[in-house]
Amino acid sequence: MMPFASDWYVDRGFHGSASIKNVLPILAPQLSYKALGIQEGGSAQRLWMEAILDGKHPDQKEKILSDLVEYCGLDTLAMVEIYEALGRVAGSCN
């Protein structure tokens, strides 16, 4: 988040945000959260708390956990792809 929040790398497509959801489509457009069962961090946190800590949704627990693994996996891959894209940009500046 630091390169974007600190304005070290700015793109109009970020819409003034340093959020991964705004940065990702510009730097790694091949990745998207749109097809996932969980599409944003707030929902991921809430569903994890409800399913694991609160014992809600017992009939959906395995699906929620599967969706969380998929969501977190994409989040991790997205950070790697963004890091690599920034490396390419930095390398082209030399």
N, CA and C of each residue as an Amber inpcrd file, in Angstrom:
protein
   282
   0.8200000  -1.1900000   0.0000000   0.0000000   0.0000000   0.0000000
   0.8740000   1.2680000   0.0000000   2.0440000   1.1950000   0.6130000
   2.8740000   2.3860000   0.7760000   3.2120000   3.0970000  -0.5500000
   3.5870000   2.3880000  -1.6140000   3.9230000   3.1240000  -2.8440000
   2.7560000   3.9300000  -3.4060000   1.5460000   3.4810000  -3.1290000
   0.3680000   4.1490000  -3.6730000  -0.1460000   5.2240000  -2.7210000
  -0.1860000   4.9360000  -1.4380000  -0.6380000   5.9140000  -0.4470000
   0.3440000   7.0810000  -0.3420000   1.6230000   6.7960000  -0.6180000
   2.6550000   7.8430000  -0.5570000   2.8260000   8.5630000  -1.8930000
   2.0040000   8.2160000  -2.8650000   2.0480000   8.8160000  -4.2080000
   3.3730000   8.6000000  -4.9220000   4.0430000   7.4740000  -4.6330000
   5.2620000   7.1350000  -5.3740000   4.8970000   6.5970000  -6.7500000
   3.7200000   6.0070000  -6.8350000   3.1990000   5.5160000  -8.1090000
   1.7180000   5.8730000  -8.1340000   1.3370000   6.6450000  -9.1330000
  -0.0350000   7.1370000  -9.2190000  -0.5760000   6.8290000 -10.6160000
  -1.8170000   6.4410000 -10.6670000  -2.4960000   6.2200000 -11.9380000
  -3.9310000   6.6960000 -11.7650000  -4.4630000   7.3480000 -12.7670000
  -5.8580000   7.8290000 -12.6740000  -6.8290000   6.6900000 -12.4120000
  -6.4880000   5.5040000 -12.8830000  -7.3540000   4.3420000 -12.6980000
  -7.4910000   3.9070000 -11.2520000  -6.5940000   4.3930000 -10.3720000
  -6.6940000   4.0860000  -8.9450000  -7.8290000   4.8610000  -8.2900000
  -8.3320000   5.8900000  -8.9670000  -9.4160000   6.7370000  -8.4480000
  -9.0710000   7.3170000  -7.0780000  -7.7990000   7.6820000  -6.8860000
  -7.3670000   8.3020000  -5.6340000  -7.2390000   7.3450000  -4.4690000
  -7.3140000   6.0520000  -4.7160000  -7.2850000   5.0650000  -3.6500000
  -6.0250000   4.2130000  -3.7380000  -5.5190000   3.7920000  -2.5830000
  -4.3770000   2.8760000  -2.5270000  -4.8440000   1.4430000  -2.2710000
  -6.1460000   1.2110000  -2.3040000  -6.7240000  -0.1090000  -2.0490000
  -6.2910000  -1.1000000  -3.1280000  -6.0340000  -2.3170000  -2.7130000
  -5.6650000  -3.3660000  -3.6630000  -6.7550000  -3.5420000  -4.7190000
  -8.0000000  -3.3140000  -4.3630000  -9.1030000  -3.4820000  -5.3030000
  -9.0740000  -2.4240000  -6.4100000  -8.4490000  -1.2670000  -6.1460000
  -8.3220000  -0.2330000  -7.1650000  -7.0120000  -0.3430000  -7.9310000
  -5.9670000  -0.7890000  -7.2570000  -4.6430000  -0.8810000  -7.8640000
  -4.5460000  -2.1110000  -8.7700000  -5.1000000  -3.2190000  -8.3460000
  -4.9670000  -4.4840000  -9.0670000  -5.4350000  -4.4170000 -10.5240000
  -6.6100000  -3.8700000 -10.8230000  -7.0510000  -3.8620000 -12.2220000
  -6.1170000  -3.0840000 -13.1530000  -5.3560000  -2.1620000 -12.6080000
  -4.4330000  -1.3770000 -13.4310000  -3.1150000  -2.1220000 -13.6120000
  -2.5750000  -2.6770000 -12.5390000  -1.2490000  -3.2990000 -12.5990000
  -1.2810000  -4.7910000 -12.9460000  -2.3800000  -5.4540000 -12.6980000
  -2.5080000  -6.8850000 -13.0220000  -3.9400000  -7.1650000 -13.4700000
  -4.3230000  -6.6490000 -14.6310000  -5.7240000  -6.7570000 -15.0630000
  -6.1920000  -8.1900000 -15.3060000  -5.2740000  -9.1420000 -15.3760000
  -5.6580000 -10.5320000 -15.5810000  -6.2530000 -11.1520000 -14.3230000
  -6.0920000 -10.4830000 -13.1880000  -6.6330000 -10.9820000 -11.9170000
  -7.8870000 -10.2120000 -11.5380000  -8.8490000 -10.9090000 -10.9750000
 -10.0940000 -10.2620000 -10.5780000 -10.7500000 -11.0250000  -9.4290000
 -11.4120000 -10.2930000  -8.5770000 -12.1620000 -10.8550000  -7.4580000
 -13.6150000 -11.1510000  -7.8380000 -14.0350000 -10.7340000  -9.0110000
 -15.4440000 -10.7640000  -9.3890000 -16.0830000 -12.1480000  -9.3740000
 -15.3260000 -13.1860000  -9.6670000 -15.9030000 -14.5300000  -9.7400000
 -15.8630000 -15.2700000  -8.4050000 -15.2830000 -14.6510000  -7.3870000
 -15.1310000 -15.3150000  -6.0970000 -16.4090000 -15.2510000  -5.2580000
 -16.5750000 -16.2150000  -4.3840000 -17.7050000 -16.2180000  -3.4540000
 -17.6010000 -15.0960000  -2.4370000 -16.3800000 -14.7270000  -2.0900000
 -16.0990000 -13.5900000  -1.2000000 -15.2460000 -12.6280000  -2.0080000
 -15.6650000 -11.3520000  -2.0620000 -15.0080000 -10.4160000  -2.9640000
 -14.3200000  -9.2460000  -2.2820000 -14.4250000  -9.1370000  -0.9770000
 -13.7520000  -8.0200000  -0.2970000 -13.4460000  -8.3620000   1.1480000
 -12.4580000  -7.6680000   1.6870000 -11.9200000  -7.9830000   3.0020000
 -12.9010000  -7.8850000   4.1520000 -13.7820000  -6.9210000   4.1050000
 -14.7690000  -6.7690000   5.1710000 -15.6700000  -7.9950000   5.2750000
 -16.1050000  -8.4830000   4.1360000 -16.9340000  -9.6980000   4.1240000
 -16.1360000 -10.9100000   4.5800000 -14.8810000 -10.9830000   4.1610000
 -14.0320000 -12.1070000   4.5700000 -13.9020000 -12.1390000   6.0870000
 -13.6370000 -11.0080000   6.6680000 -13.4740000 -10.9360000   8.1230000
 -14.7760000 -11.2860000   8.8340000 -15.8730000 -10.7110000   8.3820000
 -17.1660000 -10.9530000   9.0140000 -17.5600000 -12.4210000   8.9220000
 -17.4290000 -13.0030000   7.7380000 -17.8190000 -14.3990000   7.5640000
 -16.9380000 -15.3340000   8.3750000 -15.6450000 -15.0570000   8.4540000
 -14.7600000 -15.8860000   9.2730000 -15.1850000 -15.8230000  10.7330000
 -15.4300000 -14.6200000  11.2260000 -15.8430000 -14.4590000  12.6280000
 -17.1590000 -15.1830000  12.8940000 -18.1180000 -15.0270000  11.9850000
 -19.4160000 -15.6690000  12.1780000 -19.3030000 -17.1930000  12.1430000
 -18.5590000 -17.7110000  11.1750000 -18.4760000 -19.1660000  10.9960000
 -17.5910000 -19.8330000  12.0420000 -16.5100000 -19.1880000  12.4320000
 -15.5490000 -19.8140000  13.3270000 -15.7740000 -19.4120000  14.7850000
 -15.8440000 -18.1420000  15.0490000 -15.9460000 -17.6800000  16.4330000
 -17.3700000 -17.7500000  16.9870000 -18.3420000 -17.3750000  16.1550000
 -19.7230000 -17.2980000  16.6290000 -20.5270000 -18.5760000  16.3740000
 -19.9960000 -19.4860000  15.5840000 -20.7030000 -20.7340000  15.2990000
 -21.9250000 -20.5700000  14.4170000 -22.0430000 -19.4470000  13.7330000
 -23.1640000 -19.2400000  12.8110000 -22.8960000 -19.9910000  11.5060000
 -23.9240000 -20.1950000  10.7550000 -23.8360000 -20.8240000   9.4340000
 -23.1970000 -22.2160000   9.4760000 -23.5630000 -23.0840000  10.4210000
 -22.9030000 -24.3990000  10.4960000 -23.0520000 -25.2080000   9.2080000
 -24.1640000 -25.0420000   8.5160000 -24.3930000 -25.7780000   7.2740000
 -23.5850000 -25.2160000   6.1080000 -23.0380000 -23.9970000   6.2640000
 -22.2630000 -23.3550000   5.2090000 -20.7900000 -23.1990000   5.5800000
 -20.3970000 -23.7230000   6.7240000 -19.0430000 -23.4990000   7.2330000
 -17.9710000 -23.9480000   6.2420000 -18.0930000 -25.1370000   5.6870000
 -17.0710000 -25.6350000   4.7600000 -16.9950000 -24.7790000   3.5020000
 -18.1310000 -24.3330000   2.9990000 -18.1550000 -23.4570000   1.8180000
 -17.5130000 -22.1190000   2.1500000 -17.8240000 -21.5670000   3.2950000
 -17.2290000 -20.2930000   3.7140000 -15.7150000 -20.4340000   3.8290000
 -15.2570000 -21.5090000   4.4540000 -13.8150000 -21.7160000   4.5960000
 -13.1520000 -21.8920000   3.2350000 -13.7830000 -22.6000000   2.3360000
 -13.2510000 -22.7700000   0.9820000 -13.1760000 -21.4260000   0.2600000
 -14.2320000 -20.6320000   0.3820000 -14.2460000 -19.2950000  -0.2340000
 -13.1720000 -18.4010000   0.3740000 -12.9480000 -18.5230000   1.6740000
 -11.9150000 -17.7230000   2.3330000 -10.5180000 -18.1060000   1.8470000
 -10.2750000 -19.3820000   1.6780000  -8.9770000 -19.8300000   1.1540000
  -8.7590000 -19.2720000  -0.2490000  -9.7940000 -19.3190000  -1.0670000
  -9.6990000 -18.7960000  -2.4290000  -9.4620000 -17.2760000  -2.4120000
 -10.2060000 -16.5700000  -1.5790000 -10.0580000 -15.1180000  -1.4690000
  -8.6550000 -14.7430000  -0.9900000  -8.1900000 -15.3900000   0.0720000
  -6.8640000 -15.0760000   0.6210000  -5.7590000 -15.4540000  -0.3630000
  -5.9620000 -16.5350000  -1.1050000  -4.9920000 -16.9170000  -2.1250000
  -4.8740000 -15.8630000  -3.2090000  -6.0100000 -15.3360000  -3.6480000
  -5.9740000 -14.2830000  -4.6650000  -5.3680000 -13.0160000  -4.0960000
  -5.6820000 -12.6770000  -2.8630000  -5.0760000 -11.5010000  -2.2260000
  -3.5490000 -11.6130000  -2.2260000  -3.0430000 -12.7950000  -1.8820000
  -1.6060000 -13.0140000  -1.8410000  -1.0090000 -12.9290000  -3.2440000
  -1.6200000 -13.6070000  -4.2040000  -1.1470000 -13.5500000  -5.5840000
  -1.1960000 -12.1120000  -6.1010000  -2.2450000 -11.3860000  -5.7590000
  -2.3700000  -9.9940000  -6.2000000  -1.2040000  -9.1510000  -5.6840000
  -0.8230000  -9.3440000  -4.4310000   0.3000000  -8.5720000  -3.8850000
   1.6010000  -8.9220000  -4.5980000   1.7910000 -10.1960000  -4.9260000
   2.9920000 -10.6070000  -5.6710000   2.9930000  -9.9660000  -7.0510000
   1.8600000 -10.0170000  -7.7410000   1.7640000  -9.4380000  -9.0860000
   1.9820000  -7.9250000  -9.0600000   1.4390000  -7.2570000  -8.0600000
   1.6340000  -5.8110000  -7.9380000   3.0990000  -5.5020000  -7.6650000
   3.7190000  -6.2720000  -6.7890000   5.1480000  -6.1010000  -6.4910000
   5.9800000  -6.2690000  -7.7690000   5.6890000  -7.3030000  -8.5340000
   6.4310000  -7.5330000  -9.7720000   6.1870000  -6.4310000 -10.7930000
   4.9570000  -5.9350000 -10.8870000   4.6550000  -4.8320000 -11.8020000
   5.4300000  -3.5860000 -11.4020000   5.5050000  -3.3120000 -10.1100000
   6.2800000  -2.1590000  -9.6490000   7.7650000  -2.3440000  -9.9600000
   8.2630000  -3.5680000  -9.8420000   9.6520000  -3.8560000 -10.2040000
   9.9170000  -3.5850000 -11.6700000   8.9700000  -3.9480000 -12.5260000
   9.1360000  -3.6650000 -13.9530000   9.1400000  -2.1650000 -14.2350000
   8.2570000  -1.4450000 -13.5460000   8.1970000   0.0110000 -13.7180000
   9.5110000   0.6410000 -13.2440000   9.9870000   0.2200000 -12.0800000
  11.2370000   0.7620000 -11.5350000  12.3990000   0.4260000 -12.4550000
  12.4180000  -0.7750000 -13.0090000  13.4890000  -1.1690000 -13.9080000
  13.5000000  -0.3680000 -15.2000000  12.3300000   0.0460000 -15.6410000
  12.2610000   0.8310000 -16.8880000  12.6590000   2.2790000 -16.6680000
  12.8120000   2.6810000 -15.4260000  13.1980000   4.0630000 -15.1090000
  14.7120000   4.2440000 -15.1470000  15.4670000   3.1600000 -15.2090000
  16.9370000   3.2510000 -15.2020000  17.4800000   3.5820000 -16.5560000
